[in-house]
Amino acid sequence: MGTTTIRIDEELRTRVAKAAERVGKTPHAFIVDAIAQTVEQADLDAVFHRLADTRWANVLATGETVTWDDARAYLESRGRGERAKRPTTRKTGG
């Protein structure tokens, strides 16, 4: 395992120590967990953006979309645990 040195001001160092103590961790473990969570979120964000780019490219290529009202009704039904028919795609006007 490698070592990385970070420089943080005294105020942040104190805040980290207090937060780590509240959750029952050492400051080191708290910092390592914070870095791991941030890296995980960055990885998830990258996957999300790749998916969004792929889907946007598909919209541009096919011109097919669903209306917001149809999408919203579908998502609200699913959110309530109901079975919902997927919205029908339509060609965009452009």
MARBA-3410 file (N, C-alpha, C, O; in Angstrom, 1 decimal):
94
0.9,-1.2,0.0,0.0,0.0,0.0,0.9,1.2,0.0,1.9,1.3,0.8 ~ 0.6,2.2,-0.8,1.4,3.4,-0.9,0.9,4.5,0.1,-0.1,4.3,0.7 ~ 1.7,5.5,0.1,1.4,6.6,1.0,1.3,7.9,0.2,2.1,8.1,-0.7 ~ 0.3,8.6,0.5,0.0,9.9,-0.1,-0.1,11.0,1.0,-0.8,10.8,2.0 ~ 0.6,12.1,0.8,0.5,13.1,1.7,-0.4,14.2,1.2,-0.4,14.6,0.1
-1.4,14.7,2.1,-2.2,15.8,1.7,-2.0,16.9,2.8,-1.7,16.6,3.9 ~ -2.1,18.1,2.3,-2.0,19.2,3.2,-3.4,19.9,3.4,-4.0,20.3,2.4 ~ -3.8,19.9,4.6,-5.1,20.6,4.9,-4.9,21.6,6.0,-4.0,21.4,6.9 ~ -5.7,22.7,6.0,-5.5,23.7,7.0,-6.0,23.2,8.3,-6.7,22.2,8.4 ~ -5.6,23.9,9.4,-5.9,23.5,10.7,-7.4,23.4,11.0,-7.8,22.4,11.7
-8.1,24.3,10.5,-9.6,24.3,10.7,-10.2,23.0,10.1,-11.0,22.3,10.8 ~ -9.8,22.6,8.9,-10.3,21.4,8.3,-9.8,20.2,9.1,-10.6,19.2,9.3 ~ -8.6,20.2,9.5,-8.0,19.1,10.2,-8.9,18.8,11.5,-9.2,17.7,11.8 ~ -9.2,19.9,12.2,-10.0,19.8,13.4,-11.4,19.3,13.1,-11.9,18.4,13.8 ~ -12.0,19.8,12.0,-13.3,19.3,11.6,-13.3,17.8,11.3,-14.2,17.1,11.6
-12.3,17.4,10.5,-12.2,16.0,10.2,-12.0,15.1,11.5,-12.7,14.1,11.6 ~ -11.2,15.6,12.4,-11.0,14.8,13.6,-12.3,14.7,14.4,-12.7,13.6,14.9 ~ -13.1,15.8,14.5,-14.4,15.7,15.2,-15.4,14.9,14.5,-16.1,14.1,15.1 ~ -15.4,15.0,13.2,-16.4,14.2,12.4,-16.0,12.7,12.5,-16.9,11.8,12.7 ~ -14.7,12.4,12.4,-14.3,11.0,12.5,-14.6,10.4,13.9,-15.1,9.3,14.0
-14.4,11.2,14.9,-14.8,10.8,16.3,-16.3,10.5,16.4,-16.7,9.5,17.1 ~ -17.1,11.3,15.8,-18.5,11.2,15.9,-19.0,9.8,15.3,-19.9,9.2,15.8 ~ -18.3,9.4,14.2,-18.7,8.2,13.5,-17.9,7.0,14.0,-18.0,5.9,13.4 ~ -17.0,7.2,15.0,-16.2,6.1,15.5,-15.1,5.6,14.7,-14.8,4.4,14.6 ~ -14.4,6.5,13.9,-13.3,6.2,13.1,-12.1,7.0,13.4,-12.2,8.1,14.1
-11.0,6.6,13.0,-9.8,7.4,13.1,-9.9,8.5,12.0,-10.5,8.3,11.0 ~ -9.2,9.6,12.2,-9.1,10.6,11.1,-8.6,10.0,9.8,-9.2,10.3,8.7 ~ -7.6,9.1,9.9,-7.1,8.5,8.7,-8.2,7.6,8.0,-8.4,7.8,6.7 ~ -8.9,6.8,8.7,-10.0,6.0,8.1,-11.1,6.8,7.6,-11.6,6.5,6.5 ~ -11.4,7.9,8.2,-12.4,8.9,7.8,-12.0,9.5,6.4,-12.9,9.5,5.5
-10.8,9.9,6.3,-10.3,10.5,5.1,-10.3,9.5,3.9,-10.7,9.8,2.8 ~ -9.8,8.3,4.2,-9.7,7.2,3.2,-11.1,6.9,2.7,-11.4,6.7,1.5 ~ -12.1,6.8,3.7,-13.5,6.5,3.3,-14.1,7.6,2.4,-14.8,7.4,1.4 ~ -13.7,8.9,2.8,-14.2,10.0,2.0,-13.7,10.0,0.6,-14.4,10.3,-0.4 ~ -12.4,9.7,0.5,-11.8,9.6,-0.9,-12.4,8.5,-1.7,-12.8,8.6,-2.8
-12.6,7.3,-1.0,-13.2,6.2,-1.7,-14.6,6.5,-2.2,-15.0,6.1,-3.3 ~ -15.4,7.1,-1.3,-16.8,7.5,-1.7,-16.8,8.5,-2.9,-17.6,8.4,-3.8 ~ -15.9,9.4,-2.8,-15.8,10.4,-3.9,-15.4,9.8,-5.2,-16.0,10.1,-6.3 ~ -14.5,8.9,-5.2,-14.0,8.1,-6.4,-15.2,7.3,-6.9,-15.5,7.3,-8.1 ~ -15.9,6.6,-6.0,-17.1,5.8,-6.5,-18.1,6.7,-7.1,-18.7,6.3,-8.2
-18.4,7.9,-6.5,-19.4,8.8,-7.1,-18.9,9.3,-8.5,-19.7,9.4,-9.4 ~ -17.6,9.6,-8.6,-17.1,10.0,-9.9,-17.2,8.9,-11.0,-17.6,9.2,-12.1 ~ -17.0,7.7,-10.6,-17.2,6.5,-11.5,-18.6,6.4,-11.9,-18.9,6.2,-13.1 ~ -19.6,6.5,-10.9,-21.0,6.4,-11.2,-21.4,7.6,-12.2,-22.2,7.4,-13.1 ~ -20.9,8.8,-11.9,-21.2,9.9,-12.7,-20.8,9.7,-14.2,-21.5,10.0,-15.1
-19.6,9.1,-14.3,-19.0,8.8,-15.7,-19.9,7.9,-16.4,-20.2,8.0,-17.6 ~ -20.4,6.8,-15.7,-21.3,5.8,-16.4,-22.6,6.5,-16.8,-23.1,6.3,-17.9 ~ -23.1,7.3,-15.9,-24.4,8.0,-16.1,-24.2,8.9,-17.4,-25.1,9.0,-18.2 ~ -23.1,9.7,-17.4,-22.9,10.6,-18.6,-22.7,9.8,-19.9,-23.2,10.3,-20.9 ~ -22.0,8.7,-19.8,-21.9,7.9,-21.1,-23.3,7.4,-21.5,-23.5,7.4,-22.7
-24.1,6.9,-20.6,-25.4,6.4,-20.9,-26.3,7.6,-21.5,-26.9,7.4,-22.5 ~ -26.2,8.8,-20.9,-26.9,9.9,-21.4,-26.5,10.3,-22.8,-27.3,10.6,-23.6 ~ -25.2,10.3,-23.0,-24.6,10.6,-24.3,-25.1,9.6,-25.4,-25.5,10.0,-26.5 ~ -25.1,8.3,-25.0,-25.6,7.3,-25.9,-27.1,7.5,-26.3,-27.5,7.4,-27.4 ~ -27.8,7.8,-25.2,-29.3,8.0,-25.5,-29.6,9.2,-26.2,-30.5,9.2,-27.1
-28.8,10.3,-26.0,-29.0,11.5,-26.8,-28.6,11.3,-28.2,-29.3,11.8,-29.1 ~ -27.6,10.6,-28.5,-27.2,10.2,-29.8,-28.3,9.5,-30.5,-28.5,9.7,-31.7 ~ -28.9,8.6,-29.8,-30.0,7.8,-30.4,-31.2,8.7,-30.7,-31.9,8.5,-31.7 ~ -31.5,9.7,-29.8,-32.6,10.6,-30.1,-32.3,11.4,-31.4,-33.1,11.6,-32.2 ~ -31.0,11.9,-31.5,-30.6,12.6,-32.7,-30.7,11.8,-33.9,-31.1,12.3,-35.0
-30.3,10.5,-33.8,-30.3,9.6,-35.0,-31.7,9.2,-35.4,-31.9,9.1,-36.6 ~ -32.6,9.0,-34.5,-33.9,8.4,-34.8,-35.0,9.5,-34.8,-36.0,9.4,-35.5 ~ -34.8,10.6,-34.1,-35.8,11.6,-33.9,-36.9,11.1,-33.0,-38.0,11.8,-32.9 ~ -36.8,10.0,-32.3,-37.8,9.5,-31.5,-37.7,9.9,-30.1,-36.6,9.7,-29.5 ~ -38.7,10.4,-29.5,-38.7,10.7,-28.1,-40.1,10.4,-27.5,-41.0,9.9,-28.2
-40.2,10.6,-26.2,-41.5,10.5,-25.5,-41.8,11.8,-24.9,-40.9,12.6,-24.6 ~ -43.1,12.2,-24.8,-43.5,13.5,-24.2,-43.2,13.4,-22.7,-43.2,12.4,-22.1 ~ -42.9,14.6,-22.2,-42.7,14.7,-20.7,-43.9,14.2,-20.0,-43.8,13.5,-19.0 ~ -45.1,14.6,-20.4,-46.3,14.1,-19.7,-46.4,12.6,-19.6,-46.8,12.0,-18.6 ~ -46.1,12.0,-20.8,-46.2,10.5,-20.8,-45.1,9.9,-19.9,-45.4,8.9,-19.2
-43.9,10.4,-20.0,-42.8,9.9,-19.2,-43.1,10.1,-17.7,-42.8,9.2,-16.9 ~ -43.6,11.2,-17.4,-43.9,11.5,-16.0,-45.0,10.6,-15.4,-44.8,10.0,-14.3 ~ -46.0,10.4,-16.2,-47.1,9.5,-15.8,-46.5,8.1,-15.6,-46.9,7.4,-14.6 ~ -45.7,7.6,-16.5,-45.1,6.3,-16.4,-44.2,6.2,-15.1,-44.4,5.2,-14.4 ~ -43.4,7.2,-14.9,-42.5,7.1,-13.8,-43.2,7.2,-12.4,-42.9,6.6,-11.5
-44.3,8.1,-12.4,-45.1,8.2,-11.2,-45.8,6.8,-10.9,-45.9,6.4,-9.7 ~ -46.3,6.2,-11.9,-47.0,4.9,-11.7,-46.0,3.9,-11.2,-46.3,3.1,-10.2 ~ -44.8,3.8,-11.8,-43.8,2.9,-11.3,-43.3,3.2,-9.9,-43.1,2.3,-9.1 ~ -43.2,4.5,-9.6,-42.9,4.9,-8.2,-43.8,4.5,-7.2,-43.5,4.3,-6.0 ~ -45.1,4.4,-7.6,-46.1,3.9,-6.7,-46.2,2.3,-6.6,-47.0,1.8,-5.9
-45.3,1.7,-7.4,-45.3,0.2,-7.4,-46.3,-0.4,-8.4,-46.5,-1.6,-8.3 ~ -46.9,0.4,-9.2,-47.9,-0.1,-10.1,-47.2,-0.5,-11.4,-46.1,-0.1,-11.8 ~ -47.9,-1.5,-12.1,-47.4,-1.8,-13.4,-47.9,-0.7,-14.4,-49.0,-0.2,-14.3 ~ -47.0,-0.4,-15.3,-47.3,0.7,-16.2,-46.9,0.4,-17.6,-45.8,-0.2,-17.8 ~ -47.7,0.8,-18.5,-47.3,0.6,-19.9,-46.3,1.7,-20.3,-46.4,2.8,-20.0
-45.2,1.2,-21.0,-44.2,2.2,-21.4,-44.8,3.2,-22.4,-45.6,2.9,-23.2 ~ -44.3,4.4,-22.3,-44.8,5.5,-23.2,-44.5,5.1,-24.6,-43.4,4.5,-24.9 ~ -45.3,5.6,-25.5,-45.1,5.4,-26.9,-44.1,6.5,-27.4,-44.3,7.7,-27.1 ~ -43.2,6.1,-28.3,-42.2,7.1,-28.8,-42.9,7.8,-30.0,-43.8,7.2,-30.7 ~ -42.5,9.0,-30.2,-43.0,9.8,-31.3,-41.8,10.5,-32.0,-40.8,10.7,-31.3
-41.9,10.8,-33.2,-40.9,11.5,-34.0,-40.9,13.0,-33.5,-42.0,13.6,-33.3 ~ -39.7,13.6,-33.3,-39.7,15.0,-33.0,-40.1,15.8,-34.2,-40.0,15.3,-35.3 ~ -40.4,17.0,-33.9,-40.9,17.9,-35.0,-39.8,18.5,-35.8,-40.0,19.1,-36.9 ~ -38.5,18.4,-35.4,-37.4,19.0,-36.1,-36.9,18.2,-37.2,-36.0,18.6,-37.9
END
